[in-house]
C-alpha cells in the first residue's frame, strides 16, 4: 500500500474548488495503485465534496486530528475535550477579538455575532448553531478561532500561558487558530490510523501548507509543502510544489508517478517542482 495524505485548503483546493487538473491527477494516482486520504480542520460535511473530487479512498482525518471518519461519514476514532476544561477554554476566549467556532458532532457552535462563521458553514452546507453565552452543549472536539492575522500570535501565547500543557494549539492558516485536547494533531491521528493497518504502508507522502500540518509532515516518508507554505514548514520539506492556484497537487502527482521516484534521505535540500 502506498498512501498519499493531503491537507485540503490551500493545498488540495482553492476554497471550495478542487481544479479539474487536480481531480484528474488524483484519479491517475488511484489507478496507479495509490490510496488517498484527506487530513483537514474541516468537518466531514464541509470536506465531503473535496474528498469526492480527489477520489479519496481512505478514512479522513478531520477537526485537525480530533476525529477520523470513514468516506461514508461513520466515526472510526476520536478524542474529545474534557467538558470542564472545554468550558474553561471557551470562557477564557469568549471576549477575545475573534470569531469562535466550537466543533461538536458535525455541528459548529458560535456566538450570535460571529457572522462570517455562520456564512461560511451555511455556504458549505454544514450545520451551525448560535449561542448567547459560553457553555458546553454536547461533545467538544476542538475550539477554533477566526481572527485578524496580527492577533493570532498574541492570542495563541495567551492560551498557552493560561492552560499550559493541558491543551494543544495550532494555526491552520493566517487567520485560524485551533485549541485541541492534549496530544491531538493531524500527526497523532495519522499515526493512530497507520497503527491499525495490517502493516505499515510502504510509502507515505503527505502534503500540507500550515503549522497544523507539521506533525503529519514529520511522520511522512516524503513531506511536501506548497511554495507559499508557512515558513516554519520549509525545514521539514522534502519537496516544494507549486501553490494550489497553480494546481500544485497535479504537479506533485506527475512527479510521484514519474520513473524512478523514491524518497531521499531526510535533511537534504528540498526538490522544487
N, C-alpha and C positions, 0 to 999 in steps of 0.2 A: 504493500500500500504506500503510495506517495500522496502527501497531504499538502494542499495549498490553503492557508488560513489568511483571510483578508479583513481588515477594517472596512467599514462602509463609507462614511462621509469623508470626502476629500481624498480618498484612496481608491475605492472601487467606483464611487459615484460622485457626481456634482449635484448636490442637493438631492432631489428625488429622481434624478435621471442617471441610469446606467447606459452609457452610449452603446449604439449598435455595434461599434468596433470592439468594445469590451465584452459585450454579450457573445459575439461570435468567437472571440478568443477563449472565453471560459468554456464554451461548448467544445471547441477543439481540444482544450486541456482535458476535459472529461472523456472525450473519445480516445484520448491517448492513454487512458487508464488512471488518471489522477482523480482524487477525491477533493471536493471543495467545501470549505467551512467558512462561515462568517463570524466575526468577533466584533461586537459593536456595543455602544452605550444605549442604543435604541431598545424599545420594547419589541416583542415579536410582531405585534400588529403594525408597528412603524417600519419594521425591517423586512416584512414578508415579501413585498414586491421586489425589493432589491435582491433578495435571496433567489426568487424565481428567475429574475433576469440573468443572474450569474450562474444558473444551473447548479446551485448549491445542493449537495447530496448528503452532507453530514449535519448533525445537530448544530445549532447556533449558540455561540456564547453571547449572552445578552446582558443588559444592565451593567456593562463594564466588568463582567465576570461574576456577578451575584447570582446568575441563573443560566442554566443550559436547557434549551428546549429543542425537541425534535423538529424536523421540517414541517410536521403537521401541527405543531404548537403544543405538544404534550411536554410537561416538565420532566426532566431527567435528573437534574441536580440543582440545588440552590443553597444559599447561605443568607439567612435573614439577620437583620439588626435585632439585638435585644430591645424589646419595646421601650423599656425605661431609658436606655441610652439614646435611642432614636428620638424620643420625646425631648430629652435634654438638648440634643444637637439642633433639633428643629426650633426650640425656644431660643437658643443662642443665635440662630441665623435669622430669625423672624424679622428683625428690624434692620438688617443689613440692606444696602442699596443694590439689590439683586432680585431677580425673579426666582422663586423657589419651585422646585419640581420634585415631589416625593413619589418615588416609584413603588406602587403596590403591585398586586397581582394583575398585571396588564392594564392597570389604570394609573393615571397621574393625578396627584392632588397638588393644588397650587392655591395661592392667596387670591382673593377676589379681584385684585387689581393687577394680577400677573397676565396682562393682555396678550403679550407675544407668545407665551407658553400655550395659552388657550388656542390661539390662532394656529400655531404650528401643529398641535396634536389634532385639532379639528381637520386641518388640511390633509394630514396623512391618515385620517380615519381611525385614530386611536382614542379611547375614552379619556376624558379629563373631567375632574370634579373640583369645583371651587370650594374653599373652606374659609371660615371667618376668623379662626383662631388656631394657634399651634396645638396639635393633638394627633394622636395615633388612631386611625380609623380602620385598621386592618394590618396585614403583614407589610413590613417595610424592608425593601431590598437595598435601597440607596436613597440618598438625599442629594439632589443636584441643584446647582445654581447657574443661572444665565445672567451674565453681568458684563459691565464695561471692561475691556481688556486691561485698562490701567488699574482696576480694582482687584484683579484676580490674585496677584501675589500677596497683597496685604491681607486679604480675606483668608486665603489658604494658611498664611502664617498665624492668623488669629485662631483658626480652627485647631491647628497643631498645638498652639500654646494652651488652649482651653481643654483639649481632650487627649493630647499626647499620643501614646501608643494604643489607645482604645479604638481608634478608627484609622482608616486609610484615606488619603486624599490623592486625587489625580485630576489633572486638567485634560479635558478631551477636545481642546481647541482654544483659541484665543479668548473665547467668551464663555467657556463652560468649565465648571469645577464640580467634581463629584466627591461626596463623602460616603465612604463604604464601610461595611463591617471589617474588623481587623482581619488581615490576611487575604482579603478578597481583591482580585485583579483579573485581567484577561489572562495573564500568565498562569495564575493558580487554577483557573477554570480549564485552560488548555491542558495543563499538567494532569488534572483530575480526569479529563476525557481520555487522554492518551493512556493513563494507568489502567483504565477499564477496558482497553482493547486487548484482543488475544495476544498481540505482540506490537511492539513499538513500530510506527511507520518507518520504512527505510529512509525516508527523506521528508522533512517538514520545512516548507518555505512559508514564511509569514511576512505580511506587508501591513504597515501602519504609518500614520503621519504625526501622532502626537504623544504626549507623555503617558497617557493611559494605555498606550500600546507597548511601552518599553519592556515590561515583564514578559510579554508574549514574544517580542523580538529576541530577547536574550535567551529564550528557551529553544528557539528555532535553529535548525541546521543552517538555514540561509535567511538572513534578516534583510528586508527590503524596505526602503523608505522613498517617498516621492521627493523630488528636488526641492520642494518648498516645505518639507517637514520641519518640525521644531528642531532647533539646533542641538538640543540635548540628545537627540536620537542618532545623529550622524556618527559619533564614535563607535556605535554598535552595528552600523550598517555594513553589509557585505555587498549590496547592490543599491544604487541610487537610480530610480526610474523617473521618467517624466511625470509632471503633475497630472492630476485627474483630468483637467480640461484638455490635456494633450493625449488622453487615452493611455495613461501610464501602465495600467494593468495589461492592456493589449501588448504593449512593447515588452513588458516583463515576460508574458507568456510566450511570445515569439522567442525570447532568449532561452526560457526554460526548455522549450521544445526543439531548440537548435542542437545539431550534433555535438556531442562532447560536453554538454552542460553537466557540471558537477560542483558540489560545494568546494570552497577553498579553505585553507587554514584560517582560523579567526585571527583578527588583528592586522590583516593586510589592508592596504588602501582599497576602498570600495571600487567596484566597477560602475562606471557611469554609462547608462544606456541612452 
